[in-house]
């Protein structure tokens, strides 16, 4: 799963790729896809405004949140999983 054959380094993998590799084909049912990040406390950043960072991440990844949740099957066993996508903060 995205390992360097020479040194064993774990290469970056999107949450969507990880789900596709882990969950049995045709069994993935995402949850909370309509959940979006807000900035209710008006988080201050010296770099780029928080809202702009979130908007940029959403455009770049096509995701609304950094964590994808859902249910599916892993080797025929029903599972519920949450997978973090580190493209934003990681």
C-alpha positions, -999 to 999 in steps of 0.1 A, spaced: 0 0 0 21 28 -13 54 17 2 88 24 -13 103 -10 -22 138 3 -16 135 19 19 100 10 32 89 47 33 51 51 34 41 73 5 12 97 7 -22 83 -1 -55 101 -3 -84 90 19 -104 80 -12 -75 58 -24 -72 42 11 -109 34 11 -107 19 -24 -78 -3 -14 -93 -14 20 -130 -18 14 -146 -46 -7 -157 -33 -41 -193 -21 -43 -198 -20 -5 -187 15 5 -216 38 17 -203 72 28 -218 90 58 -221 127 65 -210 138 30 -229 170 34 -210 180 65 -188 211 60 -163 229 80 -173 263 94 -154 289 114 -178 297 142 -151 311 165 -135 331 136 -101 313 140 -72 337 135 -42 327 114 -11 348 106 -8 330 72 -40 327 52 -75 332 67 -89 299 79 -120 301 57 -97 305 26 -76 275 36 -108 254 39 -121 266 6 -87 259 -11 -86 223 4 -122 216 -7 -114 227 -43 -81 207 -43 -94 174 -30 -131 175 -39 -138 167 -2 -159 188 22 -140 176 53 -106 161 62 -122 129 74 -143 105 53 -167 82 73 -188 54 61 -197 17 62 -187 -11 40 -172 -46 41 -136 -57 47 -131 -92 35 -168 -97 38 -171 -84 73 -193 -53 79 -172 -24 92 -176 13 99 -145 34 93 -132 69 94 -102 78 72 -83 110 76 -70 128 45 -38 147 54 -38 168 22 -51 198 43 -32 198 76 -8 168 74 
